[in-house]
Amino acid sequence: MYLIMPDRFANGDEKNDSSPNLTEKADRSLPNGRHGGDLRGIINNLDYIQNLGATAVWLTPVNEDNEKVYSYHGYAQTDLYKIDARYGTNEEYKELSQKLNKRNMKLVMDYVTNHWGISHWMIKDLPTKDWIHLFNDDENGFKRSNYKTTTQFDTNASEIDRKVALDGWFDTTMPDVNQKNPLVLKYLTQNAIWWIEYAELGGFRVDTYPYNDKEAMAKWARAITDEYPKFNIVGETWLNTAGQISAWQKDSKTGEAANYNSNLPSVMDFMLYGDLPKALKEKEGWDSGMNRIYNSFSSDFLYPDINNVMVFFENHDTERWNEIFNDDPKAYKLGLTLISTVRGIPQIYYGSEIGMRGDKNKGGDADIRRDFPGGWKSDKQNAFQNSTQTPEQKEFYQFTQKLLNWRKEKEVIHTGKTKNFVPQNNVFVYFRYNEKESVMVVLNNNEKEQALDLKHFAESLNGFSKGKDIISDKEFSLQNNMTIPAKTSMVIELN
């Protein structure tokens, strides 16, 4: 899944950069302003996205967001049935989806059930007072969420903490929608189904999932999957442990313990996201280095459908991976190899495949959402074309392209079983296998090359005499030992 912030990807139609009917005008000089990226820019670059190896495209919200400033991110929507004119039209959104479908790719809509924009026409004229959550201790009804969504399943949580977490506003410009109101829930359900039908969507990513009323959202997810049994919905479950995250997946035993079934098909593995950069920066210890990753996977038994979780190392809200590792291609290759070969659905963030970086700590959200080079006519350099990529960009891109396009056709990676071996000397080895084939993945997180005693992996190597690393195209004998270069990954097809 390839994640794009449309305003920052490519400007395919300069005529729609600003709109007379929408407040904020385009100004590329403002880090938090509208820069002009649009749907036509994405459509124009579908070859690039497909050639990279992506099979699905997730756009941050493109519905109308008519706030005065800072509207480019799209999460304060003001019309749930209309594409923002600065991105294009409803027809162009459908065109994008149809062109992706023709390429055997999917369009994933970023759906927001928890909050709307304060300039939404219905917020300005509430159908009923309980359409949104209002607090009496503020003249505007605003109270900020405490963001402690762990209260959803904490059996000892205080009522006030739970209420502020769920009913508090995500931000001053984002009134908190009351899904307990049956008319609100009906509106959200009908709107979601309308978009699936109209735009021929391939999936939803649902923003801030645990901030919603969980009982109402179980009805929402059930209504959609009753209509479309194979339609996938992934919730943004930003929690820190597998126990907390897995409770949000459909048919979860941890959810069942709290008398709850979310009906939500997929969740985001934020535990792995949090552990991965720490692991690559640490030396090996009992619970550090690659053991941290192994320990993360040891909780997989908590998930009812482990192959349907989203795995990632960054997104539009997090620090850029290439910033954390100072644009080190070795760190990128290790991280991408992992999320591309473990259980689940990998998600990458636009630009990382060419080494894009950004410092959230210094530059805020705008710095991790920089414009893709070549997306604007005035750009001095174009990274969409291989011929005009810099040597540094090529190294990131070509590795990504090779790995993801190999993954496309590998059923063993999509649905195969996993066998993990406890890391030794900061080297993590695991196998993905089914009845037809087996793949050995080796991640060497050391500053020096390491020798592997292949006898240790005999239970997974039995019957195989050689293998080929799909990254380097080198073939190996599997009889004795194998040497792994420093800070290197291998994905070895066994035969």
TORLUMZA-443870 format. One record per residue: x, y, z of N, C-alpha, C in turn. Coordinates in steps of 0.2 Angstrom, whole numbers, plus 5000, padded with zeros to 4 digits. Layout:
BEGIN
XYZXYZXYZ;...
***
This chain:
BEGIN
500449945000500050005000500450065000;500350114995500750174994500350234997;500650265002500250315005500450385002;499950425000500150494997499750545001;500050605002499750665004499650704997;499050704994498950724988499250794987;499150844992499350914991500150914990;500450864992501250864992501550824987;501150794982501450734978501550764971;501050794967501150814961500550864959;500750914955500250964953500150954946;499550914944499350894937498950954934;498650994938498151044935498251104939;498651154936498751214940498151264940;497651244936497051294936496651284943;496751224946496351214952496751224959;497351254958497751264964497351304969;496951354967496451394972495751384969;495251394973494551394971494251454974;493851494970493451554972492951534978;492751474978492251454983492551424990;493251424990493551394995494051444998;494151445005494451505008495251505007;495551455009496251455008496551445001;496951494999497251494992497951464992;498151434987498751404986499351454987;499851434991500451474992501051424994;501451404989501951354990502451374995;502551434996503051465000502851455008;502251435009502051425016502051345018;502551325022502551255024501951225026;501451255029500851225031500251255026;500451285021499951305016499751255011;499251275006499151235001499651234995;499951184993500451184988500251164981;499651134980499351124973499351054971;499651014974499550944972498850924972;498750874967498050854965497950784963;497350774961497150704959497450694952;497450744948497750744941498450724941;498850754946499550734947499650664949;499250634953499250564954499150524948;498550544945498450504939498950504934;499350564933499850564928500450524930;500550504936501050464939500950394941;500350364938500250304940500750254937;501050264932501550224929502150214935;502350274938502850274943502650234949;502050234951501850204957501750124955;501550114950501450034948502150004947;502550044943503250014942503650004949;503450044954503750044960503649974963;503049944962502849884965502249884969;501949944970501349954974500749924971;500249894975499649864972499049904975;499149954980498549994982498850064984;498450114983498550184984498150204990;498450234995498050265001498150335000;497650374999497650444999497450475006;497750525009497450555015496850595012;496450615016495750635014495750685009;495350675004495250724998494550754998;494150745002493550775003493650845004;493150895003493250965004493450975012;493951015012494151045019494251115019;493651155020493651225019493851265025;494351245028494551285034495051345032;495051395036495451455034496151445032;496451405037497251385036497351315037;497951295035498151225037497551175035;497351175029496851135027497051075022;497751085020497951035015497950965018;497950945024497950875027497250845026;496750885026496050855024495650825029;495950825035495650785041495050825044;494950885042494450935045493950945039;493550885037493150895031492550935032;492350965027491751015027491250985023;491350935019490750905015490950835013;490650785016490850715015490650685008;490250725004490050694998490450734992;490850774993491150814988491950814989;492250804983493050804983493150884983;493750894987493950964987494150994980;493851054978493951074972494751084970;495151094975495851104974496251044973;495850984974496150924972495850894965;495250924963494850904957494150894958;493850844955493150834955492950764957;492350754959492150684960492250634954;492150664949492250624943493050604942;493450654944494150634943494350584948;494050584954494250534959493950464957;493450464954493150404951493650374945;493850424941494350414936494950374939;495250404944495850384947495750304949;495150294953495050234955494950184949;494650204944494550154938495150144935;495550194934496250174931496650134935;496650144942496950094946496750024946;496050014945495749954945495949914938;496049954933496249924927496949894927;497349924932498049904933498049844938;497449824940497449774945497749804952;497549864953497749904959497149934962;497149954969496549974973496650044975;496150084976496150144979495850134986;496150164991495950154998495850235000;495150235002494950305005495150315012;495450365014495550385021494850415024;494550375028493850385030493850415037;493550465039493550495045492850495049;492750455054492150455057492150485064;492750505066492750535073492650605073;492850645068492750715069492650745062;492350805061492250845055492550905056;492650945051492851015051492351065054;492651115058492151165061491751205056;492051205050491651245045491151195041;491051135043490651095039489951125040;489551125034488951155034488451135039;488551065041488051035046488251055053;488951065054489151095061488851165062;488851205057488651275057487951275059;487551225057486851225058486651145060;486751135067486751065069485951045069;485850985066485250955065484950945072;485350925077485150915084485750935088;485650955094486250975099486650915100;486450855100486850795101487150765095;487150805090487550785084488250775085;488550825089489250815091489250825099;489850815101489950815108490150885111;489750905115489850975118489950975125;490451015128490551015135490351085138;490051085143489751145146490251195149;490851175150491351215154491751255149;491551255143491751305138491251335134;491251395132490651435129490551405122;491051375119491051345112490851275112;490851245118490751175119491351135118;491951165117492551135116492951105122;493151045121493651015126494050965123;494750975124495150935120495250865123;495250815119495350745121495950735125;495950695130496550675133497050625129;496750605124497050555119497250485122;496950475128497050405131496550355129;496650335123496150285121496250215124;496750205128496750145132496150135137;495850195138495250185143494650145139;494750135133494150095130494150025132;494649995134494649925137494949925144;495149975147495349975154494749965158;494749905161494149895166494149935172;494749965174494750005180494750085178;494650105172494650175170494150215173;494250275175493750315178493350345172;492650355174492250375169492350445166;492650485170492850555167493450545162;493950505163494450495159494250465152;493750415153493550385147493150435143;492750475146492250525142492750575139;493250605142493650655139494050625133;494250565134494650525128494150525122;493550495123493150485117492750545115;492450585120492050635118492450705117;493050705119493450775118493550775111;493750845109493850855102494550835101;494750815095495350805093495850865092;495450915090495750985090495251035089;495451105090494951155091494551165084;494851145079494451145072494151085070;494051035075493850965073493250945078;492650965078492150945082492050875082;491950845088491950775089491250745088;491150705083490550685080490250625085;489650625086489350585091489050525087;489350465087489150405083488550375087;488450385094487950355097487250385095;487250445092486650465089486450425083;485950385083485750345077485750375070;485550435070485550475064486250485061;486650505066487350515064487650455061;487550395065487850335063487550315056;486950325055486650315048486950355043;487050415044487350465039488050435037;488450415042489150395041489150325037;488650285039488650225035488450225028;487850265027487650275020488150315016;488550365019489050395015489650355013;489850305018490350265017490150215011;489550185011489350145006489250174999;489050234999488950274993489650284990;490150304994490850314991491150244988;491050194991491250124989490950114982;490250124982489850114976490050154970;490050224972490150274967490850274964;491350264968492050264966492450204965;492050144966492350084965492950074969;492850084976493450084980493650014982;494350014984494549944986494649934993;494549994997494649985004494550055008;494550045014494550105019495150105023;495450155025495850165031495450215035;495350195041494850235046495350275051;495250345051495750385055495450375062;495950385067495850385074495350335077;495350275075494850225076494650225083;495150215088494950205095494550265098;494550325095494250385098493550385097;493250345093492550335092492150295097;491550305097491150255101491250185098;491450135102491650075099491050035098;490550035101489949995100489550025093;489550085092489350115086489750095080;490350095081490850085076490850005074;490649965079490549895077489949885072;489449925073488849925069489049955062;489450005062489650035056490049985051;490549955055490949905051490549845049;490049825053489649765051489249785045;488949845045488449865040488849865033;489449885033489849895027490049825024;490349785029490549715027489949665026;489349685028488849645026488649655019;488749725017488649735010489149715005;489749715008490349695004490849655008;490649585008491049545012491849535011;492049555005492749555004493149625004;492749675006492949745007493449745013;494049775012494449775018494449845021;494449845028494449915032495049905037;495449955037496049955042495950015046;495950005053495850055058496550085060;496550145061497150175064497150165072;497450115074497450085081498050105084;498150175085498850195088498850185095;499050115097499150095104499850055104;500050045110500750025110500949945111;500449905113500549835114500049795109;500249735108499849685104499149675107;499149675114498549655117498049715116;498249775116497849835115497649835108;498049825103497949835096497449775094;497649715096497249655093496549655095;496349695101495749695103495249725098;495549765094495149805089495049765083;495349705082495149665076494549625077;494249615071493649565071493749505074;493349475079493349415082493949405086;494249455089494749455094494549425100;495049375103494949345109495049405115;495449445114495549505119494949545119;494649565113494049595113493449565116;493449495115492949455117492949455125;493549455128493549455135493249515138;493149575134492849635136492149635133;491849575131491149575128491149615122;491649615118491649665112491849635106;491549645100491849625093491749685089;492349705086492349765083492049765076;492049705073491949685066492349725061;492949745063493449785059493949735057;494049725050494449675047495149675049;495449735049496149745049496349805054;496949795057497249845061497949865060;498249915062498849935061499349915066;499949885065500349855069500849915072;500549955077500950015079501549985084;501449925087501949895091502549885087;502549855081503049845077503349905075;502949955073503150025071503650055076;503450045083503850075088504450045089;504449975089505049935090505549935085;505349945079505849935073506449985073;506350045074506950095073507350085080;507050075085507450055091507849995090;507649945088507949885087508549895082;508549935077509049945072509649985075;509450025080509950075083510250035089;510049985092510249955098510749895096;511249885101511549825101511149765104;511349705103510949655105510949645113;510349635116510349615123509749575123;509549555130509049505131508349535128;508249595128507649625125507749685121;508349685118508549745114508849715107;509049765103509249745096508749705093;508949655089508449615085507949575089;508249565095507749525100507149565101;507149635101506549675102506049655096;506249645090505849625085505549555086;505949515087505749445089505249445094;505349485100504849485105504149515103;504149565098503549595095503149545092;503549495088503149445084502949395088;503149385094502949325099502249345101;501949405100501249415102500749405096;501049375091500549365085499949325087;500049285092499449235094498849275096;498949335098498349375100497849405094;498149395088497749425082497349365079;496749375078496349325075496449315067;496749375064496949365057497549405056;498149365058498749405058499049425051;498749395045498949415039498649475036;498149495040497749555038497849615043;498449625045498649685049499149725044;499149785045499549835041500249845045;500749835041501449845044501849895041;502149935045502450005042502950025047;503450075044503950105049503850175049;503350205045503250275045502550285042;502250345043501750375039501750445039;501150485038501150555037501150585044;501050555049501050585056501750565060;502150535057502750505061503350535058;503950535062504550555060504750515054;505050545049505250505043505850455044;505750395042506250345043506950365041;507050395035507650415033507950475036;507550515040507850565045508150535051;507750485054508050445059508650415058;508750385052509450355050509850395046;509750455045510150505042510350485035;509750465031509750445024510250385023;510350335028510750285027510350225023;510550215017510150165013510150095016;510750075020510750015023510150005028;510050055032509450055037508850045033;508750085028508150085024508050015021;508549985019508449915016508249865021;508549875027508449825032507649835034;507449895035506749905037506249885032;506449905026505949885020505949805019;506449775020506449705019506049675024;506049695030505649665036504949675034;504749735033503949745033503749715026;504149705021503949675015503949595015;504249565020504249495020503949465026;503749505031503349475037502649465036;502249435040501549435040501249505039;500649505036500349575035500449605029;500149665028500149705022500549765023;501149775019501649825020501349895017;501449945021501350015019501950055019;502050095013502650135013502350205012;502750255013502550325013502850365007;502550395003502750424997503450464998;503950454994504550484994505150444998;504950405002505450365006505850325001;505550304996505850254991506350294987;506450364988506950394984507350434990;507250414996507750435001507450505004;506850525003506550585006506650585014;506750645017506750645024506450705026;506350715033506050775036506050775043;506250825046506350825054505650855057;505250805060504650825063504750865069;505350855073505450885079505650955078;505950975072506151045071505651075066;505451045061504951075056504251065057;504051015062503351005062503150955057;502450955056502150905051502350925044;502450985043502551015036503250985034;503750975038504350945036504350875034;503850835037503850765035503350755029;503050815027502650815021502850855016;503450845014503750895009503550875002;503650924997503350904990503850854987;503550814983503950764980504350794974;504950784973505350824968505150804961;504950854957504750834950503950844950;503650854955502850854955502650924952;503050974952502851034950503351064944;503051094939503451114933504051154935;504051194940504651234942505151194946;505051134948505551094951506151084947;506751094951507351094947507551014946;507250974950507450904949506850854949;506850804944506250764944506450694946;506150664951506350604954505850554951;505350574948504850524945505150484939;505650514936505950474930506650444933;506750384931507350354933507950384930;507850414924508450444920508650514924;508250544928508350604931508450594938;508350534941508550524948509250534950;509450554955510150564958510350494959;511050484959511250414961511050394968;510950434973510750424979509950404979;509550434975508850414974508850354971;509250334966509150274962509350214967;509750224972509950164976509350144980;508950194983508350184987507850154982;507750184977507150174972507250104969;507850084967507950024963507849964968;508049974974507949924979507249904981;506849964982506149964983505849924977;505949944972505649924966505749844965;506349824966506549754965506149714970;506149734977505849694982505149694982;504749744980504049754980503749714974;504149724968503849684962503949604963;504449584967504549514968503949494973;503849534978503349514983502649504980;502449544974501849544971501549474970;502049434967501849364965501949314970;502149334976502349284981501749264986;501349214984500849194989501149174995;501749144995502049125002502149185006;502249245004502349295008501649325010;501149325006500549355007500149315013;500149245012499749205016500149145019;500749135018501149085021501249085028;501449035031501649025038502249055040;502449065046503049095048503449055053;504049045053504449015058505049065060;505049085066505549135068506049095072;506649115071507249095075507449145080;507549135086507849185091508449215088;508549275088509149315085509749295089;510249285085510949265088511449315085;511849345089512349395087511949455083;511349475085511049525082510849515075;510749445073510549425067509849395068;509349415064508749385064508549345058;508349285059508249245053507549215054;507149215049506449185049506249155042;505849115042505649085036504849095035;504649105029503949105026503949045022;503349005023503348945019502648925019;502448885014501848845013502048785010;501548745007501648675004502048674998;502048734995502448734988503148764988;503248814993503848844993504048875000;504748895000504948925006505448975005;505449025009505849085009506249095015;506849105015507249115021507449195021;507349225026507449295027508049305032;508549345031509149355035509249425036;509249455042509349525043509949535048;510449555045511149565049511149635052;511049655058511049715061511649735064;512249705062512849715065513349765060;513749795063514249835059514749795056;514749725057515249675054514849625051;515249585046514849525043514849475048;514349435047514249375052514249305048;514449255052514449195049513849155052;513449125048512849085050513049015050;512948975055512948905055512248875053;512248855047511548835044511248775047;511748735051511448675055510848695060;510948755062510448785067509748785064;509748795058509048805054508848745051;509148685053509048625049508248605048;507848625054507148605053506748645047;507048695045506748735040507148725033;507748705034508148695028508148625025;507848575029507848505027507448495020;507848465016507548455009507848505004;508148555006508448615002509148605002;509448614996510148604995510448674993;510048714990510348784988509748834988;510048894988509548954988509849014984;509349054982509549114978509249174982;509749224983509549284986509249334981;508549354981508249384976508449464976;508849484981509049554981509749554977;510249514979510849514975510949474969;510449424969510449374963510949324964;511249314970511749264971511449204973;511749144971511549084973512049054979;511749014983512148994989512048914990;512548884992512448814994512248815002;511848775004511548775010511848715014;512448695013512748635016513048655023;513448705023513848725029513648785032;514048835031513948905034513848955028;513549015030513449065026513649135029;513949175025514249235028513749295025;513549335030513149395029513449455030;513549495025513849565025513549605031;513949655033513649695039513049735036;512649755041512049795040511649775033;511549705032511249685026510749635027;510249635022509649595022509749545016;509449485017509449435012508749405012;508449395006507849365005507949305000;508049245003508349184999507749134998;507649124991507149074989507549004989;507248964992507548894993507248844988;507748804986507548754981508048694981;
***
